[in-house]
């Protein structure tokens, strides 16, 4: 049995297979999933699982070099923003990059995987760019 918090087989396998510069998108329930990008759908109902919980567990296994956010996240300020700010202050998210949500959706076409949460607050999305541990 695994000793870390992440129990989802598909997500754990994906993180284990990441190379430097690959990225994972964690999204709210409404983020579109581009054709050809793998979806790991964790959503079971509105709010479950929430964005913050999924992000924390992913960070327990993933080394992050930088993260990308839609600029609209800061205008709407959903609860996910407070969690992102806290994790960023702890140095767990690396360098921040912002772009318009329309560009974020285009960027998501290059993701190794999109993880859909049950979060139903707009713009609760993040792209995590894999770093290295050495």
C-alpha positions as CSV (number, residue, x, y, z in Angstrom):
1,X,0.0,0.0,0.0
2,X,1.0,3.6,-0.7
3,X,2.2,5.7,2.2
4,X,1.3,9.1,0.7
5,X,-2.1,10.7,0.7
6,X,-3.0,10.3,-3.0
7,X,-5.0,7.1,-3.5
8,X,-6.4,7.7,-7.0
9,X,-4.6,5.2,-9.2
10,X,-4.9,7.1,-12.5
11,X,-3.7,10.4,-10.9
12,X,-0.8,8.7,-9.0
13,X,0.3,7.0,-12.2
14,X,0.1,10.2,-14.2
15,X,2.2,12.1,-11.6
16,X,4.8,9.3,-11.5
17,X,5.1,9.5,-15.3
18,X,5.6,13.3,-15.5
19,X,8.8,14.7,-17.0
20,X,10.3,18.2,-16.4
21,X,8.1,20.8,-18.0
22,X,5.0,18.5,-18.4
23,X,1.9,19.9,-16.8
24,X,-1.3,18.9,-15.0
25,X,-4.4,21.0,-15.0
26,X,-6.7,20.9,-11.9
27,X,-10.0,22.4,-12.9
28,X,-13.4,23.3,-11.7
29,X,-16.4,21.3,-12.8
30,X,-17.0,23.6,-15.8
31,X,-13.6,23.7,-17.4
32,X,-13.8,22.3,-20.9
33,X,-11.6,19.3,-21.6
34,X,-10.0,19.5,-25.1
35,X,-10.3,16.5,-27.4
36,X,-7.2,14.2,-27.0
37,X,-6.4,15.3,-23.4
38,X,-6.9,12.7,-20.7
39,X,-9.5,13.4,-18.1
40,X,-9.4,12.2,-14.6
41,X,-12.9,13.0,-13.4
42,X,-13.0,13.1,-9.6
43,X,-16.3,15.2,-9.4
44,X,-19.1,13.4,-7.6
45,X,-21.5,16.3,-6.9
46,X,-21.3,20.1,-6.6
47,X,-18.4,21.0,-4.3
48,X,-17.1,17.4,-3.9
49,X,-14.2,17.1,-4.0
50,X,-13.4,20.8,-3.7
51,X,-10.5,22.4,-5.6
52,X,-8.3,23.1,-2.5
53,X,-8.4,19.5,-1.3
54,X,-7.4,18.1,-4.7
55,X,-4.6,20.6,-5.1
56,X,-3.1,19.8,-1.6
57,X,-3.1,16.1,-2.3
58,X,-1.6,16.5,-5.8
59,X,1.2,18.6,-4.3
60,X,2.0,15.8,-1.8
61,X,3.4,13.9,-4.7
62,X,4.2,16.4,-7.5
63,X,7.3,18.6,-7.7
64,X,6.1,21.9,-9.1
65,X,8.4,24.4,-10.9
66,X,5.7,26.9,-11.8
67,X,2.0,27.4,-12.0
68,X,-0.3,29.2,-14.4
69,X,-3.6,30.9,-13.5
70,X,-6.2,32.8,-15.4
71,X,-6.2,36.5,-14.6
72,X,-10.0,36.4,-14.0
73,X,-9.3,34.3,-10.9
74,X,-8.1,37.4,-9.1
75,X,-11.2,39.4,-10.2
76,X,-13.7,36.8,-9.0
77,X,-11.6,35.7,-6.0
78,X,-13.2,32.3,-5.3
79,X,-12.2,30.3,-2.2
80,X,-9.6,28.5,-4.3
81,X,-7.6,31.7,-4.5
82,X,-6.9,31.8,-0.8
83,X,-5.6,28.2,-0.9
84,X,-3.4,29.0,-3.9
85,X,-2.0,32.1,-2.2
86,X,-1.2,30.1,1.0
87,X,0.5,27.3,-0.9
88,X,2.4,29.8,-3.0
89,X,3.7,31.5,0.1
90,X,4.9,28.2,1.4
91,X,6.9,27.8,-1.9
92,X,5.0,24.8,-3.1
93,X,3.9,26.3,-6.4
94,X,7.0,27.8,-7.8
95,X,6.9,30.9,-10.0
96,X,3.4,32.3,-11.0
97,X,2.3,33.0,-14.5
98,X,-1.0,34.7,-15.4
99,X,-2.9,34.8,-18.6
100,X,-6.5,35.5,-19.8
101,X,-8.9,32.6,-19.3
102,X,-9.2,32.2,-23.0
103,X,-5.5,31.6,-23.3
104,X,-5.6,29.2,-20.3
105,X,-8.1,27.1,-22.1
106,X,-5.8,27.0,-25.1
107,X,-2.9,26.0,-22.9
108,X,-4.9,23.2,-21.4
109,X,-4.7,21.5,-24.8
110,X,-1.1,20.6,-24.0
111,X,-1.7,19.1,-20.6
112,X,-0.8,15.5,-19.8
113,X,-4.1,15.3,-17.9
114,X,-7.0,17.5,-16.7
115,X,-8.3,16.6,-13.2
116,X,-11.9,17.7,-12.9
117,X,-13.0,18.5,-9.3
118,X,-16.5,19.1,-8.1
119,X,-15.6,22.8,-7.5
120,X,-18.4,25.1,-8.8
121,X,-16.8,28.5,-8.3
122,X,-15.7,30.2,-11.6
123,X,-12.1,30.2,-12.6
124,X,-11.0,27.7,-9.9
125,X,-8.3,26.3,-12.3
126,X,-4.6,25.9,-12.1
127,X,-1.9,24.4,-14.4
128,X,1.0,22.9,-12.5
129,X,4.3,22.6,-14.4
130,X,6.4,19.7,-13.3
131,X,9.8,20.4,-11.9
132,X,12.6,18.1,-10.8
133,X,13.7,17.1,-7.4
134,X,17.4,17.3,-8.1
